[in-house]
């Protein structure tokens, strides 16, 4: 079972040894928008690179994501592949930034996937209303479909629209 680590223990480890192994399993768009802990290696969980020989399996590995859920999944993956000391950073980047610790790799003007999803849903809802009024009432049906999608997304902790947006050219580097 992976150990829990606080952002303060990660900061202390990085201060003691800047080569501390830190794995960030968020997507590229999230990393660009929010940055990461200095020295962290980005290997999105969705690509299963989390255990691809990127780190020394005998040394501690700190795993982080936005808030902790994906980091837990990645940590279990690493342990299953022989890593002996895997530590999940509680609260992830949200806690790191809340503590006021330095952030590296942030790209100016980049939008997180969450922000892109909110924008897309907003555009689709306004379009549904405008097209329903101006063209045909059938366009009003888009609003409850979007609502159902958001409900499903929250209940399953998945996001189909986010997965699609990740494949867009502006999110690929």
FENSULRA-V395482 format. One record per residue. N is the residue number from 0. RES is the residue in one letter. OMEGA is omega in whole degrees, 0 to 359 (NA if undefined). Layout:
# FENSULRA-V395482
N_RES_OMEGA ; N_RES_OMEGA
This chain:
# FENSULRA-V395482
0_X_180 ; 1_X_177 ; 2_X_174 ; 3_X_177 ; 4_X_176 ; 5_X_176 ; 6_X_179 ; 7_X_178 ; 8_X_176 ; 9_X_179 ; 10_X_178 ; 11_X_179 ; 12_X_179 ; 13_X_178 ; 14_X_180 ; 15_X_182 ; 16_X_181 ; 17_X_179 ; 18_X_176 ; 19_X_182 ; 20_X_179 ; 21_X_180 ; 22_X_178 ; 23_X_186 ; 24_X_176 ; 25_X_177 ; 26_X_182 ; 27_X_182 ; 28_X_178 ; 29_X_180 ; 30_X_179 ; 31_X_183 ; 32_X_187 ; 33_X_185 ; 34_X_181 ; 35_X_176 ; 36_X_180 ; 37_X_179 ; 38_X_181 ; 39_X_178 ; 40_X_179 ; 41_X_176 ; 42_X_185 ; 43_X_179 ; 44_X_182 ; 45_X_180 ; 46_X_180 ; 47_X_178 ; 48_X_187 ; 49_X_182 ; 50_X_186 ; 51_X_178 ; 52_X_183 ; 53_X_185 ; 54_X_174 ; 55_X_184 ; 56_X_182 ; 57_X_181 ; 58_X_179 ; 59_X_176 ; 60_X_174 ; 61_X_182 ; 62_X_179 ; 63_X_175 ; 64_X_181 ; 65_X_183 ; 66_X_175 ; 67_X_185 ; 68_X_180 ; 69_X_179 ; 70_X_178 ; 71_X_179 ; 72_X_180 ; 73_X_180 ; 74_X_178 ; 75_X_176 ; 76_X_180 ; 77_X_179 ; 78_X_179 ; 79_X_181 ; 80_X_171 ; 81_X_178 ; 82_X_188 ; 83_X_183 ; 84_X_182 ; 85_X_183 ; 86_X_179 ; 87_X_180 ; 88_X_182 ; 89_X_179 ; 90_X_176 ; 91_X_182 ; 92_X_177 ; 93_X_180 ; 94_X_179 ; 95_X_180 ; 96_X_179 ; 97_X_179 ; 98_X_179 ; 99_X_181 ; 100_X_183 ; 101_X_181 ; 102_X_180 ; 103_X_172 ; 104_X_181 ; 105_X_179 ; 106_X_181 ; 107_X_177 ; 108_X_180 ; 109_X_179 ; 110_X_175 ; 111_X_178 ; 112_X_179 ; 113_X_179 ; 114_X_178 ; 115_X_178 ; 116_X_179 ; 117_X_179 ; 118_X_182 ; 119_X_178 ; 120_X_179 ; 121_X_179 ; 122_X_181 ; 123_X_179 ; 124_X_178 ; 125_X_179 ; 126_X_179 ; 127_X_181 ; 128_X_183 ; 129_X_181 ; 130_X_177 ; 131_X_179 ; 132_X_189 ; 133_X_187 ; 134_X_183 ; 135_X_181 ; 136_X_180 ; 137_X_180 ; 138_X_176 ; 139_X_181 ; 140_X_180 ; 141_X_183 ; 142_X_179 ; 143_X_176 ; 144_X_177 ; 145_X_177 ; 146_X_178 ; 147_X_178 ; 148_X_178 ; 149_X_178 ; 150_X_178 ; 151_X_180 ; 152_X_181 ; 153_X_181 ; 154_X_183 ; 155_X_184 ; 156_X_175 ; 157_X_177 ; 158_X_179 ; 159_X_180 ; 160_X_177 ; 161_X_179 ; 162_X_178 ; 163_X_181 ; 164_X_178 ; 165_X_181 ; 166_X_181 ; 167_X_185 ; 168_X_183 ; 169_X_177 ; 170_X_180 ; 171_X_174 ; 172_X_NA
